[in-house]
Amino acid sequence: MSPPVASVEQRILLRTATSRDALMASAVLARAQIAARTCDSLCELVRGLEEGAGAIVLAEEVLADPAAGTLAEALGSQPPWSDLPVLVLARQGADSPVIAKAMDRFANVTVIERPMRVASLISTVRAALRARNRQYQLRELLDGLRESDQRKTEFLATLAHELRNPLAPMSTALTLLMRKPHEPAEARRYYELMGRQIDHMVRLVNDLMEVSRITRGKIELRMEAMALEAVIEDAIELSRPLLEGAGHALSTQLCSEPVVVRGDGVRLTQVFSNLLNNAAKYTAPGGKIRIVLRQEGRDAVVEVWDNGTGIAPDMLKSIFEMFVQVSGTSKAAQGGLGIGLTLVKSLVELHGGSVEAASAGLGQGAMFCVRLPLARVETGVPASPAPAVRGWPASLPGTVLIVDDNRDAADALGELLRSMGAVTRVAYSADAALRMVAEGPPPGLAILDIGMPGMDGCELATRLRADPALAGLILVALTGWGQHGDKERIAMAGFDHHLLKPLDLPALISTLVPP
């Protein structure tokens, strides 16, 4: 019977000059609790190397064996992380040509002269094993890096695929609109198609940014008491198009009494919507999905069940990791980057809870269970929805300066705000914006892109803030960068607000107009 892997990798392979030496060395190592295997020949020792070893101890006499060449070949074919220690027990006296040759043939050689003290042998062997353990750590690191690199490669391929999906219908719709004039009613469906695909692309990018912020601990939660029933209902509404589009039957089993937790309503809604979306994507059309809410001790428990593709047992733990895709199920999913569960786990843990997956195997459906600590209060305050935007609010400045080196983006935003009743002035560089401001009239609101060549948006904001004639100017940063460091730099430049591209118009209005 083969010994356990751990002991195999830690053991010493012995090839001594005599059987008596072998017995003595084995006994000494055994008393020091070091596993050893005595080999009757170098060929047997080489076979032992294939199974694993922490170090080799050889007597000088056996190096004359013709099989020493085979040992040298085995040591020369080690993987890059491995440099197996070889301890040679040398005869006392003048330097031996056999020892010199061994030091040339074997890379990691330590020579111990006989007779030796027991303490010297033990300390040398332990030092060799410590060095070997560091090699094993390097092996694990390299294996982890290879696995991570493979996951990232698969993730980037998925990302490219998912971004191409919405680009294809958008490109087709634009071609149709440009080939011939269309009646407004006919053209509207193409505009709506492009709007849906843009929304999808925005969600993909937002998910990527969200994972980045959460995994680096750069997200802030607005904690308050809230009923989970209301959160789940909001999540169902968000996921309803996907559920109904696939013809899934959704059933709910909620508590008759409010189940109250302390949390961020928007983030918790995101958690359960992601779980419902995940169930919908990995369940064949016409499937069954069930969501259950109950109290269990001091926890609120939410379970999302489906009868979809299921999860292999070896994937249940790693399914929440970044870049992990469940093998054999990606073709069943209707889009997505596979990072939804990473978001779920991170957000749940930020709320002091936990999430786990369960499945009987592939093709057997799955269940995701979220546990959150119960709150002592009874009610939560729902967040008020963003107002619908029909026109430019009278409370906002009528003249808006838009600065962006992307001409299409600047012109389109200018046209949009003009259609709402605002007076807009558009500049494609910071220098042009400064000239425009100097010519007058002064704007009351400026929307600045940050990442412009030359003078960027932050430097432009600093220059505008230094102009006494613009004392009441409202500055809004519009950028694709949302990291914590970017926010600090933007705030220091004097901006009043920071919004991410593409511009969410209701968010802009609700930010500028106090409730």
C-alpha positions in Angstrom: 0.0 0.0 0.0 1.4 3.4 -1.0 2.0 5.9 1.9 -0.1 9.2 2.0 1.0 11.9 -0.4 2.1 14.2 2.4 4.5 11.6 3.8 5.8 10.6 0.4 6.7 14.2 -0.4 8.4 14.6 3.0 10.3 11.3 3.1 14.0 10.7 2.8 15.2 8.2 0.2 18.3 6.3 1.6 21.0 4.4 -0.3 23.8 3.5 2.0 27.0 1.5 1.5 25.9 -1.4 3.8 22.7 -2.7 5.2 24.1 -2.0 8.7 24.5 1.7 7.8 21.0 1.7 6.4 19.6 0.4 9.7 21.5 2.9 11.8 20.5 5.9 9.6 16.9 4.8 9.5 16.8 4.5 13.3 18.4 7.9 13.8 15.9 9.6 11.4 13.0 7.7 13.0 13.9 9.0 16.4 13.8 12.5 14.9 10.3 11.7 13.5 11.6 12.0 9.9 10.1 9.4 7.5 12.7 7.5 5.5 12.7 4.7 2.9 15.8 2.5 2.5 16.5 1.6 -1.1 18.5 -1.6 -2.0 19.7 -0.1 -5.3 20.0 3.2 -7.1 17.4 1.9 -9.6 14.9 1.4 -6.8 15.8 4.9 -5.5 15.0 6.4 -9.0 11.6 4.7 -9.0 11.0 6.1 -5.5 11.7 9.6 -6.9 8.8 9.2 -9.4 6.5 8.8 -6.4 8.0 11.8 -4.5 10.7 12.6 -2.0 11.8 15.4 0.3 15.5 14.7 -0.1 18.0 11.9 -1.0 20.8 10.6 1.2 23.6 8.7 -0.6 26.8 7.1 0.5 29.9 8.0 -1.6 30.5 4.3 -2.4 27.2 3.9 -4.3 28.1 6.8 -6.7 30.3 4.5 -8.6 27.3 2.4 -9.6 26.5 2.7 -13.4 22.9 3.5 -12.4 24.2 6.9 -11.1 23.7 8.1 -14.7 20.1 7.2 -14.5 19.8 9.2 -11.2 21.5 12.2 -12.8 19.0 12.0 -15.7 16.0 11.8 -13.3 17.3 14.9 -11.3 18.0 16.7 -14.6 14.3 16.3 -15.7 12.8 17.9 -12.6 10.0 20.5 -13.2 11.1 24.2 -13.0 10.0 24.5 -9.4 11.9 21.5 -8.1 15.5 21.3 -7.0 15.6 18.1 -4.9 18.3 18.2 -2.1 21.0 15.5 -2.4 23.0 14.7 0.7 26.2 12.7 0.1 27.9 10.9 3.0 31.6 11.1 2.1 34.4 9.0 3.4 36.9 10.7 5.7 40.1 11.9 4.1 41.3 13.7 1.0 38.8 15.1 -1.6 37.4 12.3 -3.7 37.1 12.5 -7.5 33.8 10.6 -7.1 32.4 13.4 -4.9 33.7 16.1 -7.3 32.0 14.4 -10.2 28.7 14.0 -8.2 28.8 17.8 -7.4 29.0 18.4 -11.2 26.2 15.9 -12.1 23.7 16.7 -9.3 22.7 20.3 -8.9 21.7 20.6 -5.2 24.4 18.7 -3.4 25.5 18.9 0.3 28.5 16.8 1.3 28.7 15.4 4.9 31.9 13.8 6.0 31.9 10.5 8.0 32.0 9.8 10.8 29.4 12.4 11.6 27.6 13.5 14.7 23.9 12.5 14.9 23.0 16.2 15.5 24.8 17.2 12.3 22.9 14.6 10.3 19.5 15.6 11.7 20.1 19.3 11.4 21.3 18.9 7.8 18.3 16.7 6.8 15.8 19.1 8.4 17.4 22.1 6.6 17.0 20.1 3.3 13.3 19.4 4.1 12.7 23.0 4.9 14.1 24.0 1.6 12.0 21.3 -0.1 8.9 22.7 1.5 9.6 26.1 0.1 9.8 24.4 -3.3 6.4 22.8 -2.7 5.0 26.3 -1.8 6.4 27.6 -5.1 4.8 24.7 -6.9 1.4 25.6 -5.4 1.9 29.2 -6.3 2.7 28.4 -9.9 -0.2 26.0 -10.1 -2.5 28.7 -8.8 -1.1 31.3 -11.2 -1.6 28.9 -14.1 -5.2 28.2 -13.0 -5.9 31.9 -12.5 -4.4 32.7 -15.9 -6.6 30.1 -17.6 -9.7 31.5 -15.8 -8.8 35.0 -16.9 -8.3 33.8 -20.5 -11.7 32.1 -20.5 -13.3 35.2 -18.8 -11.8 37.6 -21.5 -13.1 35.3 -24.2 -16.6 35.4 -22.6 -16.4 39.2 -22.2 -15.5 39.6 -25.9 -18.4 37.3 -26.8 -20.9 39.1 -24.6 -19.9 42.5 -25.9 -20.2 41.4 -29.5 -23.7 40.1 -28.9 -25.3 43.5 -28.4 -23.0 45.2 -31.0 -24.3 42.9 -33.7 -28.0 44.0 -33.6 -27.0 47.6 -33.0 -24.8 47.5 -36.1 -27.6 45.9 -38.2 -30.2 48.5 -37.0 -27.9 51.4 -37.8 -27.3 50.0 -41.3 -31.1 49.6 -41.9 -31.7 53.2 -40.7 -29.0 54.6 -43.0 -29.9 52.6 -46.1 -33.3 54.2 -46.6 -35.6 56.7 -44.9 -38.0 55.3 -42.4 -41.3 56.5 -41.0 -41.0 57.6 -37.3 -43.1 54.7 -36.1 -41.1 52.2 -38.1 -37.7 53.7 -37.0 -38.8 53.7 -33.4 -38.5 49.9 -33.0 -34.9 50.1 -34.2 -34.2 52.9 -31.7 -35.7 50.8 -29.0 -33.7 47.8 -30.1 -30.5 49.8 -29.8 -31.6 51.2 -26.5 -32.0 47.7 -25.1 -28.6 46.6 -26.3 -26.9 49.7 -24.9 -28.6 49.0 -21.5 -27.2 45.4 -21.7 -23.7 46.7 -22.4 -23.9 49.2 -19.6 -25.0 46.4 -17.2 -21.9 44.3 -18.2 -19.5 47.2 -17.6 -21.2 48.1 -14.4 -20.8 44.5 -13.1 -17.1 44.6 -13.9 -16.7 47.9 -12.1 -18.8 46.6 -9.2 -16.6 43.5 -8.7 -13.5 45.7 -8.8 -14.8 48.0 -6.1 -16.2 45.3 -3.9 -13.1 43.1 -4.0 -10.9 46.0 -3.1 -13.2 47.1 -0.2 -14.0 50.4 -1.9 -17.8 50.2 -1.6 -20.0 52.0 0.9 -23.3 50.5 2.2 -26.3 52.7 3.2 -27.4 50.5 6.1 -31.0 50.8 7.4 -33.7 48.5 8.7 -35.8 46.9 5.9 -38.2 44.1 5.4 -36.8 41.4 3.2 -40.2 40.7 1.6 -40.1 44.1 -0.1 -36.5 43.6 -1.2 -37.4 40.2 -2.7 -40.4 41.7 -4.5 -38.1 44.4 -6.0 -35.7 41.7 -7.1 -38.5 39.8 -8.8 -39.5 42.9 -10.7 -36.0 43.4 -11.9 -35.7 39.8 -13.0 -39.2 39.5 -14.4 -38.3 40.2 -18.1 -35.7 37.4 -18.1 -38.0 35.0 -16.2 -41.0 35.7 -18.5 -38.9 35.7 -21.6 -37.8 32.1 -20.9 -41.3 31.1 -19.9 -40.3 30.1 -16.4 -42.8 29.5 -13.6 -41.8 31.4 -10.5 -43.3 30.6 -7.1 -42.7 32.3 -3.8 -43.0 31.2 -0.3 -42.6 34.2 2.0 -43.3 34.6 5.7 -46.6 36.0 6.9 -44.7 38.3 9.4 -42.1 40.9 8.3 -38.5 39.5 8.3 -36.3 42.6 9.0 -32.6 42.9 8.5 -30.2 45.8 8.5 -28.8 46.4 5.0 -28.5 48.4 1.9 -31.8 47.9 0.0 -30.2 48.6 -3.4 -27.4 46.1 -2.8 -29.6 43.4 -1.3 -32.0 43.8 -4.3 -29.0 43.3 -6.5 -28.1 40.1 -4.6 -31.5 38.4 -5.1 -32.0 39.7 -8.6 -28.6 38.2 -9.5 -29.6 34.8 -8.0 -32.9 34.9 -9.9 -31.2 35.8 -13.1 -28.7 33.0 -12.6 -31.5 30.5 -12.1 -33.3 31.8 -15.2 -30.1 31.6 -17.4 -29.2 28.1 -16.3 -32.7 26.6 -16.5 -34.1 25.4 -19.8 -37.2 27.4 -21.1 -40.3 26.5 -19.2 -38.5 25.7 -16.1 -39.5 26.0 -12.4 -37.9 28.6 -10.1 -38.8 29.0 -6.4 -37.8 31.6 -3.8 -38.3 30.9 -0.1 -37.9 33.3 2.8 -38.0 32.1 6.4 -36.5 32.8 9.8 -34.1 30.3 11.3 -32.8 31.2 14.8 -31.2 34.7 14.6 -30.9 34.5 10.8 -33.1 35.4 7.9 -32.8 32.6 5.3 -33.5 33.1 1.6 -33.3 30.1 -0.8 -33.5 30.3 -4.6 -34.3 26.9 -6.2 -34.3 25.9 -9.8 -34.6 22.7 -11.9 -31.9 23.7 -14.3 -28.5 22.4 -15.4 -27.2 21.9 -11.8 -23.7 22.1 -10.5 -21.0 19.4 -10.3 -19.9 18.5 -6.7 -16.3 19.7 -7.3 -17.6 23.2 -8.4 -19.8 24.0 -5.4 -17.1 25.8 -3.5 -15.3 27.5 -6.4 -18.5 28.7 -8.2 -18.4 32.0 -6.3 -14.8 32.8 -7.3 -13.9 35.4 -9.9 -13.4 34.1 -13.4 -14.9 30.7 -12.7 -17.4 29.3 -15.2 -19.2 26.0 -14.5 -17.9 23.5 -17.1 -20.5 22.2 -19.5 -23.2 24.8 -18.6 -21.9 28.0 -20.3 -23.8 27.1 -23.5 -27.0 26.8 -21.6 -26.7 30.3 -20.1 -28.3 33.1 -22.0 -25.5 35.7 -21.8 -23.6 37.2 -18.9 -20.0 37.3 -17.7 -20.3 34.7 -15.0 -19.4 37.2 -12.3 -22.9 37.6 -10.8 -22.2 35.0 -8.1 -18.9 36.7 -7.2 -21.0 39.9 -6.6 -23.5 38.0 -4.6 -21.0 36.5 -2.3 -19.1 39.8 -1.8 -22.3 41.8 -1.1 -23.7 39.2 1.3 -20.5 39.0 3.3 -20.4 42.8 3.5 -23.8 42.5 5.2 -22.4 40.1 7.7 -24.1 37.1 6.1 -23.1 34.0 4.1 -24.1 32.3 0.9 -23.7 28.7 -0.3 -24.7 26.6 -3.2 -26.2 23.1 -3.2 -26.9 20.7 -6.1 -27.4 17.0 -6.6 -25.2 17.2 -9.7 -25.3 18.2 -13.3 -28.8 18.2 -14.7 -30.3 18.0 -11.2 -31.0 21.7 -10.5 -29.5 23.9 -7.9 -30.3 25.9 -4.7 -28.6 29.0 -3.4 -29.0 29.8 0.2 -28.4 33.3 1.6 -28.2 33.9 5.4 -28.4 37.4 6.9 -28.5 38.4 10.6 -32.0 39.6 11.7 -32.4 43.1 12.9 -34.3 44.0 16.1 -36.4 46.8 14.6 -39.6 46.1 12.7 -39.7 48.3 9.7 -37.5 49.8 7.0 -37.8 53.0 5.0 -38.0 52.3 1.3 -35.9 54.4 -1.0 -37.8 56.9 -3.2 -37.5 56.2 -6.9 -35.7 58.6 -9.2 -38.1 61.0 -10.9 -39.1 60.6 -14.5 -37.4 63.3 -16.7 -39.6 65.1 -19.2 -38.0 68.6 -19.5 -35.2 70.7 -18.1 -36.2 71.7 -14.5 -36.6 75.4 -14.1 -34.5 75.2 -10.9 -31.4 74.3 -12.9 -29.1 76.8 -14.7 -30.3 77.3 -18.2 -26.9 77.5 -19.8 -24.9 74.3 -19.7 -21.2 73.9 -20.8 -20.3 70.4 -22.1 -16.6 69.6 -22.5 -15.5 66.2 -24.0 -12.8 65.4 -26.5 -15.1 62.7 -27.9 -17.0 64.8 -30.4 -19.9 62.4 -30.9 -20.5 62.0 -27.2 -20.3 65.8 -26.6 -22.6 66.7 -29.5 -25.2 64.0 -28.6 -25.3 65.1 -25.0 -25.7 68.7 -26.1 -28.6 67.8 -28.4 -30.3 65.8 -25.7 -30.2 68.6 -23.2 -31.3 71.1 -25.8 -34.3 68.9 -26.6 -35.2 69.3 -22.9 -35.1 73.0 -23.0 -31.5 73.8 -21.8 -29.1 76.2 -23.6 -25.9 74.2 -24.3 -22.4 75.2 -25.4 -20.1 72.4 -26.5 -16.3 72.4 -26.5 -14.0 69.5 -27.5 -11.0 70.5 -25.4 -10.2 72.2 -22.1 -8.5 75.1 -24.0 -11.5 75.6 -26.2 -13.8 75.6 -23.1 -11.7 78.3 -21.4 -12.0 80.5 -24.6 -15.7 79.9 -24.7 -16.1 80.9 -21.1 -14.0 84.0 -21.6 -16.2 85.1 -24.5 -19.4 84.7 -22.3 -22.1 84.5 -21.2 -20.9 82.5 -18.2 -22.5 79.0 -17.8 -24.4 78.0 -14.7 -23.6 74.2 -15.1 -20.5 72.6 -16.6 -20.3 68.8 -17.4 -16.7 67.9 -17.9 -15.0 64.8 -19.2 -12.0 63.9 -17.0 -9.8 61.9 -19.4 -9.0 64.5 -22.0 -5.6 64.8 -23.6 -3.5 67.8 -22.7 -5.3 69.7 -20.0 -7.7 67.1 -18.4 -11.0 67.7 -16.7 -9.6 68.1 -13.2 -7.2 70.8 -14.3 -9.9 72.5 -16.2 -12.2 72.4 -13.1 -9.4 74.0 -11.0 -9.0 76.8 -13.5 -12.8 77.4 -13.6 -13.0 77.4 -9.8 -10.3 80.1 -9.7 -12.4 82.5 -11.9 -14.4 84.9 -9.6 -17.0 85.4 -12.4 -18.0 81.7 -12.0 -18.6 81.7 -8.3 -22.0 79.9 -8.6 -20.9 77.4 -11.3 -22.0 73.8 -10.7 -19.3 71.4 -11.8 -20.2 67.8 -12.8 -17.5 65.2 -13.6 -18.5 62.7 -16.3 -16.0 59.9 -16.6 -15.6 56.2 -17.2 -13.3 55.9 -14.2 -15.0 55.2 -10.9 -12.2 54.0 -8.6 -11.7 55.4 -5.1 -8.5 57.3 -6.1 -10.3 58.9 -9.0 -13.1 60.1 -6.8 -10.7 61.7 -4.4 -8.9 63.5 -7.2 -12.2 64.7 -8.7 -13.4 66.0 -5.3 -10.1 67.9 -4.7 -10.4 69.6 -8.2 -13.6 71.3 -7.0 -16.3 69.2 -8.6 -19.8 69.2 -7.0 -20.8 65.8 -8.4 -19.2 62.7 -10.1 -21.2 60.6 -12.6 -20.1 57.6 -14.6 -20.5 57.2 -18.4 -22.8 56.7 -20.1 -24.7 59.5 -18.5 -27.8 58.4 -16.6 -30.1 61.5 -17.2 -32.5 60.8 -14.3 -29.5 60.4 -12.0 -28.1 63.7 -13.2 -31.4 65.5 -12.5 -32.0 63.9 -9.2 -28.4 64.8 -8.2 -28.8 68.4 -9.1 -32.4 68.9 -7.9 -32.7 68.3 -4.1 -35.8 66.1 -3.1 
